[in-house]
Amino acid sequence: MAETNDRILPAIAMRLMSVALFASMNAVIKLAEERGATLGEILFFRQFGAAILLTAILIAGPGLRSVTTQRLPAHLARAALGLSAMACTFTTVLVLPLAESTTLGFTMPIFATILGALILREPTGWHRWAAVAAGFAGVLIVAQPGSGHFPIWGAVSGLAAAFLTASVSILLRQISRTEGTMTTVFWFSTLSLVPLGIVYAFVVQPHAPITWILLIGIGLIGGVAQLAMTSALRLGPVSVVVPMDYSSLLWATAYGWLIFGVLPSTWTWIGAPVIIASGLYIVWREHVRRTQLTLETVPQI
C-alpha cells in the first residue's frame, strides 16, 4: 500500500506542476501576442522548443533509437489532430481572458464522454449523460450567448479546442497499446514542425529581443509541461491525476489579475463550478465503471 501511495503523491505533484506550467505558458502567449507575435509564430516556437528539449533528453538518455516506430500513420493522424487542437486552444487564449479560456477547456471530459460512446461504443449510463447536459449548461452560463459578454468566436474556438483535445485522447488510447509515452510525444513534436515550418516561413518577422525571449520561453515551458503531464499519467491513475487540472483556473485568475488587470466575470464564477462539477463527476463515474469491470474479471476463490 505504501508503494502505491508513494506513486500517487508524485503523480499528483507532477500533474499540478504541469498545470502551473501550462497556465504560465498561456500567460506568456498573451504577452508575446501583445508584443507583435502572430499565432503562426507562437505555434511554431511551441513545437520547436519542445522538439529540441525532447531530442536533448533522448540523446542524453536512452538515445533516438528508443523512439523508433512502426505506426507512422497513427502518429501523423495524432499530429494533425493535436495541431488543430493547439491552434484552437491558442486562439482562445488570445481572444478571451485567461480565466474564461481556461474554463471552456474544462469541457474536454464532456466531449470525451460523447466520443467514447459514439466511437468506442463505451457504455454510458444516464448518470454521465446528465453530467454532460449539466456541463453544457455551465458553458451557456459562462458564455452568455447573444449578450456580447465576450466574442462568440472565442467561445467557438474554445469548444472546438476541447472537442479536438478529446478526440486526441481517444486516438491516444489506441496508440498507447503499442507506443511508449516518449515515443508519442517525440513524434508529435517533430512531425508538427513540417507544416508549422512552412507556415512560419510566411509569417516570420523581426521582433524586439523581449519578444524572441517570450517565443523561446513558450516552447521550453510547454515542453517541460508536456513531459510533466505524461509523467503524471505514468505514475498514477487517470481518476486521480485529471482532477488536478481544475487548479488551472486559480493560476489563470491570478495571472489575469496580476499581469493583465482582468478578473473573471460574475457569470464565469457561476458557470465554472457547474462545468468543473460535471467533469469531476464524469471522471468519478469512469473510475467506478473500471473498478467494477476489474472486480468482475477477477476469478472468485
C-alpha atoms as a printed R data frame, in Angstrom:
    type eleno elety resid chain resno       x       y       z
1   ATOM     1    CA   MET     A     1   0.000   0.000   0.000
2   ATOM     2    CA   ALA     A     2   2.849   2.379   0.863
3   ATOM     3    CA   GLU     A     3   4.362   1.831  -2.559
4   ATOM     4    CA   THR     A     4   1.061   2.787  -4.195
5   ATOM     5    CA   ASN     A     5   0.829   5.946  -2.108
6   ATOM     6    CA   ASP     A     6   4.428   6.785  -2.972
7   ATOM     7    CA   ARG     A     7   3.498   6.674  -6.648
8   ATOM     8    CA   ILE     A     8   0.234   8.584  -6.289
9   ATOM     9    CA   LEU     A     9   1.764  11.534  -4.456
10  ATOM    10    CA   PRO     A    10   4.462  12.143  -7.116
11  ATOM    11    CA   ALA     A    11   1.769  11.712  -9.785
12  ATOM    12    CA   ILE     A    12  -0.313  14.457  -8.200
13  ATOM    13    CA   ALA     A    13   2.755  16.659  -7.780
14  ATOM    14    CA   MET     A    14   3.745  16.209 -11.430
15  ATOM    15    CA   ARG     A    15   0.233  16.949 -12.644
16  ATOM    16    CA   LEU     A    16   0.000  20.086 -10.500
17  ATOM    17    CA   MET     A    17   3.379  21.190 -11.860
18  ATOM    18    CA   SER     A    18   2.221  20.628 -15.440
19  ATOM    19    CA   VAL     A    19  -0.945  22.638 -14.762
20  ATOM    20    CA   ALA     A    20   1.078  25.539 -13.369
21  ATOM    21    CA   LEU     A    21   3.481  25.416 -16.326
22  ATOM    22    CA   PHE     A    22   0.713  25.295 -18.955
23  ATOM    23    CA   ALA     A    23  -1.014  28.237 -17.266
24  ATOM    24    CA   SER     A    24   2.300  30.113 -17.288
25  ATOM    25    CA   MET     A    25   2.740  29.275 -20.972
26  ATOM    26    CA   ASN     A    26  -0.701  30.713 -21.751
27  ATOM    27    CA   ALA     A    27   0.191  33.941 -19.964
28  ATOM    28    CA   VAL     A    28   3.455  34.146 -21.949
29  ATOM    29    CA   ILE     A    29   1.485  33.530 -25.169
30  ATOM    30    CA   LYS     A    30  -0.698  36.571 -24.472
31  ATOM    31    CA   LEU     A    31   2.366  38.663 -23.649
32  ATOM    32    CA   ALA     A    32   4.097  37.600 -26.859
33  ATOM    33    CA   GLU     A    33   0.998  38.448 -28.917
34  ATOM    34    CA   GLU     A    34   0.821  41.886 -27.291
35  ATOM    35    CA   ARG     A    35   4.391  42.448 -28.472
36  ATOM    36    CA   GLY     A    36   3.666  41.559 -32.095
37  ATOM    37    CA   ALA     A    37   3.965  37.767 -32.328
38  ATOM    38    CA   THR     A    38   1.405  36.056 -34.570
39  ATOM    39    CA   LEU     A    39  -0.424  32.779 -33.990
40  ATOM    40    CA   GLY     A    40   1.724  31.022 -36.613
41  ATOM    41    CA   GLU     A    41   4.940  32.097 -34.886
42  ATOM    42    CA   ILE     A    42   3.633  31.076 -31.476
43  ATOM    43    CA   LEU     A    43   2.636  27.619 -32.708
44  ATOM    44    CA   PHE     A    44   5.996  27.077 -34.410
45  ATOM    45    CA   PHE     A    45   8.056  28.030 -31.368
46  ATOM    46    CA   ARG     A    46   5.813  25.966 -29.078
47  ATOM    47    CA   GLN     A    47   6.624  22.801 -31.030
48  ATOM    48    CA   PHE     A    48  10.190  23.741 -31.953
49  ATOM    49    CA   GLY     A    49  11.151  24.293 -28.335
50  ATOM    50    CA   ALA     A    50   9.512  21.035 -27.265
51  ATOM    51    CA   ALA     A    51  11.221  19.091 -30.057
52  ATOM    52    CA   ILE     A    52  14.655  20.463 -29.126
53  ATOM    53    CA   LEU     A    53  14.057  19.661 -25.447
54  ATOM    54    CA   LEU     A    54  12.897  16.107 -26.141
55  ATOM    55    CA   THR     A    55  15.747  15.428 -28.572
56  ATOM    56    CA   ALA     A    56  18.283  16.594 -25.993
57  ATOM    57    CA   ILE     A    57  16.744  14.335 -23.331
58  ATOM    58    CA   LEU     A    58  16.770  11.341 -25.679
59  ATOM    59    CA   ILE     A    59  20.384  11.890 -26.765
60  ATOM    60    CA   ALA     A    60  21.486  12.235 -23.138
61  ATOM    61    CA   GLY     A    61  19.444   9.187 -22.078
62  ATOM    62    CA   PRO     A    62  18.013   6.223 -23.990
63  ATOM    63    CA   GLY     A    63  19.002   7.520 -27.446
64  ATOM    64    CA   LEU     A    64  16.965   8.316 -30.538
65  ATOM    65    CA   ARG     A    65  16.572   4.622 -31.396
66  ATOM    66    CA   SER     A    66  14.276   4.279 -28.387
67  ATOM    67    CA   VAL     A    67  11.570   6.252 -30.209
68  ATOM    68    CA   THR     A    68  11.558   4.292 -33.458
69  ATOM    69    CA   THR     A    69   8.046   3.415 -34.547
70  ATOM    70    CA   GLN     A    70   6.156   1.124 -36.901
71  ATOM    71    CA   ARG     A    71   2.988   3.216 -36.639
72  ATOM    72    CA   LEU     A    72   3.862   6.386 -38.524
73  ATOM    73    CA   PRO     A    73   0.324   6.821 -39.995
74  ATOM    74    CA   ALA     A    74  -1.139   6.815 -36.479
75  ATOM    75    CA   HIS     A    75   1.393   9.440 -35.371
76  ATOM    76    CA   LEU     A    76   0.573  11.533 -38.438
77  ATOM    77    CA   ALA     A    77  -3.118  11.444 -37.513
78  ATOM    78    CA   ARG     A    78  -2.262  12.354 -33.914
79  ATOM    79    CA   ALA     A    79  -0.109  15.259 -35.117
80  ATOM    80    CA   ALA     A    80  -2.899  16.587 -37.350
81  ATOM    81    CA   LEU     A    81  -5.470  16.405 -34.569
82  ATOM    82    CA   GLY     A    82  -3.059  17.720 -31.964
83  ATOM    83    CA   LEU     A    83  -2.016  20.691 -34.076
84  ATOM    84    CA   SER     A    84  -5.645  21.569 -34.777
85  ATOM    85    CA   ALA     A    85  -6.447  21.376 -31.075
86  ATOM    86    CA   MET     A    86  -3.421  23.507 -30.197
87  ATOM    87    CA   ALA     A    87  -4.307  26.145 -32.803
88  ATOM    88    CA   CYS     A    88  -7.857  26.412 -31.419
89  ATOM    89    CA   THR     A    89  -6.579  26.491 -27.834
90  ATOM    90    CA   PHE     A    90  -4.092  29.279 -28.544
91  ATOM    91    CA   THR     A    91  -6.719  31.219 -30.498
92  ATOM    92    CA   THR     A    92  -8.997  31.064 -27.465
93  ATOM    93    CA   VAL     A    93  -6.184  32.212 -25.185
94  ATOM    94    CA   LEU     A    94  -5.508  35.190 -27.458
95  ATOM    95    CA   VAL     A    95  -9.180  36.160 -27.898
96  ATOM    96    CA   LEU     A    96 -10.553  35.669 -24.367
97  ATOM    97    CA   PRO     A    97  -9.363  36.498 -20.847
98  ATOM    98    CA   LEU     A    98  -7.291  33.698 -19.318
99  ATOM    99    CA   ALA     A    99  -9.939  32.575 -16.823
100 ATOM   100    CA   GLU     A   100 -12.658  32.294 -19.474
101 ATOM   101    CA   SER     A   101 -10.452  30.444 -21.969
102 ATOM   102    CA   THR     A   102  -9.379  28.053 -19.213
103 ATOM   103    CA   THR     A   103 -12.971  27.422 -18.133
104 ATOM   104    CA   LEU     A   104 -14.026  26.464 -21.665
105 ATOM   105    CA   GLY     A   105 -11.169  23.963 -21.729
106 ATOM   106    CA   PHE     A   106 -12.797  22.150 -18.816
107 ATOM   107    CA   THR     A   107 -15.410  20.782 -21.228
108 ATOM   108    CA   MET     A   108 -12.902  18.245 -22.558
109 ATOM   109    CA   PRO     A   109 -14.180  15.359 -20.340
110 ATOM   110    CA   ILE     A   110 -17.694  16.124 -21.585
111 ATOM   111    CA   PHE     A   111 -16.659  15.713 -25.232
112 ATOM   112    CA   ALA     A   112 -14.570  12.654 -24.317
113 ATOM   113    CA   THR     A   113 -17.691  11.029 -22.885
114 ATOM   114    CA   ILE     A   114 -19.670  11.749 -26.056
115 ATOM   115    CA   LEU     A   115 -16.895  10.483 -28.342
116 ATOM   116    CA   GLY     A   116 -16.317   7.422 -26.190
117 ATOM   117    CA   ALA     A   117 -19.976   6.496 -26.507
118 ATOM   118    CA   LEU     A   118 -20.202   7.173 -30.250
119 ATOM   119    CA   ILE     A   119 -16.816   5.912 -31.477
120 ATOM   120    CA   LEU     A   120 -15.613   3.369 -28.926
121 ATOM   121    CA   ARG     A   121 -19.138   2.198 -28.045
122 ATOM   122    CA   GLU     A   122 -18.339   2.596 -24.366
123 ATOM   123    CA   PRO     A   123 -21.337   2.045 -22.068
124 ATOM   124    CA   THR     A   124 -22.575   5.440 -20.904
125 ATOM   125    CA   GLY     A   125 -25.421   5.485 -18.400
126 ATOM   126    CA   TRP     A   126 -27.824   8.271 -17.594
127 ATOM   127    CA   HIS     A   127 -25.554   9.497 -14.799
128 ATOM   128    CA   ARG     A   128 -22.853  10.596 -17.219
129 ATOM   129    CA   TRP     A   129 -25.328  11.875 -19.811
130 ATOM   130    CA   ALA     A   130 -26.841  14.057 -17.082
131 ATOM   131    CA   ALA     A   131 -23.331  15.330 -16.264
132 ATOM   132    CA   VAL     A   132 -22.811  16.114 -19.964
133 ATOM   133    CA   ALA     A   133 -26.036  18.144 -20.049
134 ATOM   134    CA   ALA     A   134 -25.056  19.976 -16.855
135 ATOM   135    CA   GLY     A   135 -21.631  20.764 -18.314
136 ATOM   136    CA   PHE     A   136 -23.112  22.364 -21.416
137 ATOM   137    CA   ALA     A   137 -25.497  24.334 -19.205
138 ATOM   138    CA   GLY     A   138 -22.415  25.670 -17.430
139 ATOM   139    CA   VAL     A   139 -20.940  26.681 -20.795
140 ATOM   140    CA   LEU     A   140 -24.090  28.657 -21.595
141 ATOM   141    CA   ILE     A   141 -23.847  30.406 -18.224
142 ATOM   142    CA   VAL     A   142 -20.222  31.396 -18.848
143 ATOM   143    CA   ALA     A   143 -20.619  32.400 -22.497
144 ATOM   144    CA   GLN     A   144 -23.982  34.169 -22.214
145 ATOM   145    CA   PRO     A   145 -24.621  33.819 -25.978
146 ATOM   146    CA   GLY     A   146 -26.223  36.851 -27.580
147 ATOM   147    CA   SER     A   147 -25.307  39.160 -24.721
148 ATOM   148    CA   GLY     A   148 -21.964  40.362 -26.105
149 ATOM   149    CA   HIS     A   149 -20.387  39.057 -22.888
150 ATOM   150    CA   PHE     A   150 -17.316  38.062 -24.904
151 ATOM   151    CA   PRO     A   151 -16.610  37.386 -28.603
152 ATOM   152    CA   ILE     A   152 -18.616  34.414 -29.856
153 ATOM   153    CA   TRP     A   153 -15.564  33.381 -31.892
154 ATOM   154    CA   GLY     A   154 -13.716  32.875 -28.624
155 ATOM   155    CA   ALA     A   155 -16.402  30.530 -27.324
156 ATOM   156    CA   VAL     A   156 -16.490  28.588 -30.607
157 ATOM   157    CA   SER     A   157 -12.712  28.140 -30.730
158 ATOM   158    CA   GLY     A   158 -12.641  27.149 -27.046
159 ATOM   159    CA   LEU     A   159 -15.261  24.442 -27.511
160 ATOM   160    CA   ALA     A   160 -13.580  23.284 -30.733
161 ATOM   161    CA   ALA     A   161 -10.288  23.012 -28.837
162 ATOM   162    CA   ALA     A   162 -11.940  20.880 -26.139
163 ATOM   163    CA   PHE     A   163 -13.585  18.665 -28.757
164 ATOM   164    CA   LEU     A   164 -10.324  18.149 -30.668
165 ATOM   165    CA   THR     A   165  -8.399  17.501 -27.442
166 ATOM   166    CA   ALA     A   166 -10.967  14.856 -26.524
167 ATOM   167    CA   SER     A   167 -10.515  13.349 -29.993
168 ATOM   168    CA   VAL     A   168  -6.769  13.196 -29.389
169 ATOM   169    CA   SER     A   169  -7.379  11.372 -26.097
170 ATOM   170    CA   ILE     A   170  -9.458   8.762 -27.922
171 ATOM   171    CA   LEU     A   171  -6.701   8.261 -30.505
172 ATOM   172    CA   LEU     A   172  -4.021   8.081 -27.815
173 ATOM   173    CA   ARG     A   173  -5.869   5.212 -26.141
174 ATOM   174    CA   GLN     A   174  -5.268   3.196 -29.294
175 ATOM   175    CA   ILE     A   175  -1.696   4.371 -29.916
176 ATOM   176    CA   SER     A   176  -0.633   3.728 -26.305
177 ATOM   177    CA   ARG     A   177  -1.273  -0.003 -26.737
178 ATOM   178    CA   THR     A   178   1.980  -0.295 -28.675
179 ATOM   179    CA   GLU     A   179   3.805   3.032 -28.271
180 ATOM   180    CA   GLY     A   180   5.530   4.491 -25.216
181 ATOM   181    CA   THR     A   181   4.863   7.969 -23.891
182 ATOM   182    CA   MET     A   182   8.204   9.428 -25.006
183 ATOM   183    CA   THR     A   183   7.732   7.972 -28.498
184 ATOM   184    CA   THR     A   184   4.289   9.535 -28.861
185 ATOM   185    CA   VAL     A   185   5.387  12.951 -27.602
186 ATOM   186    CA   PHE     A   186   8.549  12.940 -29.735
187 ATOM   187    CA   TRP     A   187   6.741  12.163 -32.987
188 ATOM   188    CA   PHE     A   188   4.019  14.692 -32.262
189 ATOM   189    CA   SER     A   189   6.564  17.455 -31.732
190 ATOM   190    CA   THR     A   190   8.795  16.608 -34.689
191 ATOM   191    CA   LEU     A   191   6.062  15.843 -37.232
192 ATOM   192    CA   SER     A   192   4.345  19.113 -36.319
193 ATOM   193    CA   LEU     A   193   7.410  21.053 -37.401
194 ATOM   194    CA   VAL     A   194   6.860  20.175 -41.072
195 ATOM   195    CA   PRO     A   195   3.580  22.094 -41.600
196 ATOM   196    CA   LEU     A   196   4.450  24.678 -38.961
197 ATOM   197    CA   GLY     A   197   7.817  25.328 -40.641
198 ATOM   198    CA   ILE     A   198   6.005  26.120 -43.885
199 ATOM   199    CA   VAL     A   199   3.612  28.451 -42.062
200 ATOM   200    CA   TYR     A   200   6.470  30.098 -40.200
201 ATOM   201    CA   ALA     A   201   8.284  30.846 -43.463
202 ATOM   202    CA   PHE     A   202   5.348  33.039 -44.481
203 ATOM   203    CA   VAL     A   203   4.769  34.810 -41.153
204 ATOM   204    CA   VAL     A   204   8.307  35.263 -39.814
205 ATOM   205    CA   GLN     A   205   9.083  38.891 -38.998
206 ATOM   206    CA   PRO     A   206  11.576  40.936 -36.974
207 ATOM   207    CA   HIS     A   207  10.891  41.377 -33.261
208 ATOM   208    CA   ALA     A   208  12.335  43.126 -30.264
209 ATOM   209    CA   PRO     A   209  14.636  40.941 -28.108
210 ATOM   210    CA   ILE     A   210  11.952  40.553 -25.404
211 ATOM   211    CA   THR     A   211   9.523  39.069 -27.946
212 ATOM   212    CA   TRP     A   212  12.092  36.487 -29.078
213 ATOM   213    CA   ILE     A   213  12.696  35.582 -25.428
214 ATOM   214    CA   LEU     A   214   8.959  35.130 -24.899
215 ATOM   215    CA   LEU     A   215   8.634  32.939 -28.008
216 ATOM   216    CA   ILE     A   216  11.508  30.715 -26.920
217 ATOM   217    CA   GLY     A   217  10.001  30.584 -23.434
218 ATOM   218    CA   ILE     A   218   6.693  29.313 -24.855
219 ATOM   219    CA   GLY     A   219   8.446  26.290 -26.374
220 ATOM   220    CA   LEU     A   220  10.581  25.446 -23.369
221 ATOM   221    CA   ILE     A   221   7.794  25.889 -20.808
222 ATOM   222    CA   GLY     A   222   5.379  23.921 -22.983
223 ATOM   223    CA   GLY     A   223   7.876  21.100 -23.477
224 ATOM   224    CA   VAL     A   224   8.567  20.704 -19.756
225 ATOM   225    CA   ALA     A   225   4.836  20.923 -19.021
226 ATOM   226    CA   GLN     A   226   4.089  18.170 -21.535
227 ATOM   227    CA   LEU     A   227   6.713  15.893 -20.014
228 ATOM   228    CA   ALA     A   228   5.365  16.539 -16.517
229 ATOM   229    CA   MET     A   229   1.819  15.800 -17.674
230 ATOM   230    CA   THR     A   230   2.747  12.491 -19.291
231 ATOM   231    CA   SER     A   231   4.877  11.532 -16.274
232 ATOM   232    CA   ALA     A   232   1.858  12.061 -14.032
233 ATOM   233    CA   LEU     A   233  -0.202   9.638 -16.113
234 ATOM   234    CA   ARG     A   234   2.608   7.111 -15.921
235 ATOM   235    CA   LEU     A   235   2.795   7.355 -12.128
236 ATOM   236    CA   GLY     A   236  -0.878   7.461 -11.199
237 ATOM   237    CA   PRO     A   237  -4.356   6.544 -12.468
238 ATOM   238    CA   VAL     A   238  -6.330   8.985 -14.611
239 ATOM   239    CA   SER     A   239  -9.071   9.265 -11.985
240 ATOM   240    CA   VAL     A   240  -6.505  10.651  -9.535
241 ATOM   241    CA   VAL     A   241  -4.434  12.999 -11.684
242 ATOM   242    CA   VAL     A   242  -7.006  14.520 -14.071
243 ATOM   243    CA   PRO     A   243  -8.980  16.365 -11.345
244 ATOM   244    CA   MET     A   244  -5.781  18.301 -10.604
245 ATOM   245    CA   ASP     A   245  -6.289  20.079 -13.944
246 ATOM   246    CA   TYR     A   246  -9.062  22.191 -12.459
247 ATOM   247    CA   SER     A   247  -6.483  24.024 -10.354
248 ATOM   248    CA   SER     A   248  -5.535  25.793 -13.596
249 ATOM   249    CA   LEU     A   249  -8.448  28.198 -13.023
250 ATOM   250    CA   LEU     A   250  -6.643  29.512  -9.947
251 ATOM   251    CA   TRP     A   251  -3.490  30.166 -11.970
252 ATOM   252    CA   ALA     A   252  -5.450  31.723 -14.840
253 ATOM   253    CA   THR     A   253  -7.276  34.034 -12.435
254 ATOM   254    CA   ALA     A   254  -4.027  35.033 -10.727
255 ATOM   255    CA   TYR     A   255  -2.174  35.704 -13.992
256 ATOM   256    CA   GLY     A   256  -5.173  37.530 -15.445
257 ATOM   257    CA   TRP     A   257  -5.324  39.864 -12.461
258 ATOM   258    CA   LEU     A   258  -1.594  40.370 -11.792
259 ATOM   259    CA   ILE     A   259  -0.383  40.709 -15.404
260 ATOM   260    CA   PHE     A   260  -3.380  41.854 -17.432
261 ATOM   261    CA   GLY     A   261  -5.556  43.501 -14.771
262 ATOM   262    CA   VAL     A   262  -8.585  41.339 -15.639
263 ATOM   263    CA   LEU     A   263 -10.715  39.309 -13.231
264 ATOM   264    CA   PRO     A   264 -13.293  36.649 -14.215
265 ATOM   265    CA   SER     A   265 -16.825  37.941 -14.729
266 ATOM   266    CA   THR     A   266 -19.683  37.095 -12.387
267 ATOM   267    CA   TRP     A   267 -21.066  34.624 -14.946
268 ATOM   268    CA   THR     A   268 -17.721  32.810 -15.057
269 ATOM   269    CA   TRP     A   269 -17.736  32.424 -11.281
270 ATOM   270    CA   ILE     A   270 -21.235  30.927 -11.543
271 ATOM   271    CA   GLY     A   271 -20.732  28.713 -14.598
272 ATOM   272    CA   ALA     A   272 -17.217  27.429 -13.895
273 ATOM   273    CA   PRO     A   273 -18.217  25.385 -10.803
274 ATOM   274    CA   VAL     A   274 -21.017  23.765 -12.844
275 ATOM   275    CA   ILE     A   275 -18.575  22.728 -15.603
276 ATOM   276    CA   ILE     A   276 -15.971  21.555 -13.078
277 ATOM   277    CA   ALA     A   277 -18.546  19.537 -11.126
278 ATOM   278    CA   SER     A   278 -19.764  17.823 -14.288
279 ATOM   279    CA   GLY     A   279 -16.197  16.965 -15.316
280 ATOM   280    CA   LEU     A   280 -15.319  15.604 -11.889
281 ATOM   281    CA   TYR     A   281 -18.484  13.509 -11.834
282 ATOM   282    CA   ILE     A   282 -17.682  12.057 -15.262
283 ATOM   283    CA   VAL     A   283 -14.161  11.128 -14.114
284 ATOM   284    CA   TRP     A   284 -15.556   9.571 -10.939
285 ATOM   285    CA   ARG     A   285 -18.178   7.521 -12.812
286 ATOM   286    CA   GLU     A   286 -15.481   6.270 -15.199
287 ATOM   287    CA   HIS     A   287 -13.394   5.221 -12.190
288 ATOM   288    CA   VAL     A   288 -16.383   3.364 -10.717
289 ATOM   289    CA   ARG     A   289 -17.076   1.620 -14.037
290 ATOM   290    CA   ARG     A   290 -13.491   0.449 -14.454
291 ATOM   291    CA   THR     A   291 -13.368  -0.747 -10.838
292 ATOM   292    CA   GLN     A   292 -16.494  -2.810 -11.387
293 ATOM   293    CA   LEU     A   293 -15.079  -4.303 -14.598
294 ATOM   294    CA   THR     A   294 -11.875  -5.231 -12.775
295 ATOM   295    CA   LEU     A   295 -13.802  -6.939  -9.964
296 ATOM   296    CA   GLU     A   296 -15.904  -8.861 -12.479
297 ATOM   297    CA   THR     A   297 -12.800 -10.217 -14.236
298 ATOM   298    CA   VAL     A   298 -11.060 -11.301 -11.027
299 ATOM   299    CA   PRO     A   299 -11.515 -15.061 -10.524
300 ATOM   300    CA   GLN     A   300 -13.601 -15.882  -7.464
301 ATOM   301    CA   ILE     A   301 -11.904 -18.160  -4.940
